[in-house]
Amino acid sequence: MTVGIRELKDNLSHFVRRAEAGERVQVTAHGRVVAELVPPMPVAGTGPLSKFAALVAGGVVVPASEEGDPTEGWPVIKMPPGSARALIDADRGDA
């Protein structure tokens, strides 16, 4: 994620929370990256990073910026056993 200095200054707490959650935040000045907010390094002796934490720290994975279940409130769809297979087979022309 990239943010300008003014936006960073106006929303510092927001961007610090994102860095705390594992996200790298690049700070730009006049379109040029001048700094980065990064997650803190693990304290020596607390054990190795999990694979997920290592991916986040390396910038490979970006954690969700919002907490909670993204599927909350979605309708529950229940079908009789075998219905999904029959629909997939029909869609493929295997029926």
N, C-alpha and C positions, 0 to 999 in steps of 0.2 A: 504494500500500500504506500502511496506517496501523498504528502501533505505539504502545503506551503507554510512558511514561518508564521504568517498572520493567522491562518486557520489553526495552526498548532497552538499558538498563544491564546486564541479565543476559546479553544476546546481542549486544553492541556490534559485535564483529568480523563477525558474520554480516550485520548490517544495513549496515555500512560496505562489505563486499564487494558487496552488492546495489546500493548506490549507485555503487560503482566500475564495476559492470557496466552502469550506465546507468539504473537504476531510481530513481524518486523515492520517498522514504520520509517520510511525514508523521508527526510525533511529537505525541502528544496528552497532555494533562494534564486529568484529570477530564472526558474526552469532548470537549475543545476542542483544535483544532490550534494548537500553540504554536511549532513549528519544522519544518523540512524538511531531510533529508539529500538532496542532489542530486549528480548526476555533476559532476566538475570541468569547468570551462570549458576549451576548447582553448587551448594556449599560443599567443600571438601569433606569426605567422610560420610556423606549422606547416601552414597551408592550411585551406580551408573544411571544415566538417563534412560527412560523407557524408549522403545523404538519410536513411538509417536512423538515423544518430547524431542528426540534427536531429529526427526523429520521437520518438526516445527522450528527448532533452533537453526536448522540448515536452510530454512526458507522454502523447503519442498512442499510442505503442507501448511495451509492457512487455517487456523481454527475458526470455528463459528464466532461471529462478532456479537451474537445475541444469545442469551441463555434460554433454556426451555426446550420443549419438544416442538419441532417444526410441524409435526403432523397432528398436533393437538387440535381438536375440534373437527377433524375430518370425519366423514361418515364411516361407520363400520359396515362393510359389505360382506354379507355371508351368502355363500352359494352351497347347494347340495353337493356332497362328495362326488367327484368325477366331472362336475360341470365345467371347471376350468379346462381340464384336459380335452373334453369334447369340443369346447369352443376353439381351443388352439388347433386341434386336429382339423376342424372345419375350416379355419382360417388358412391353414396350410394346404388344404385340398386333400387331406388324408382321410377324410370321413367318408 
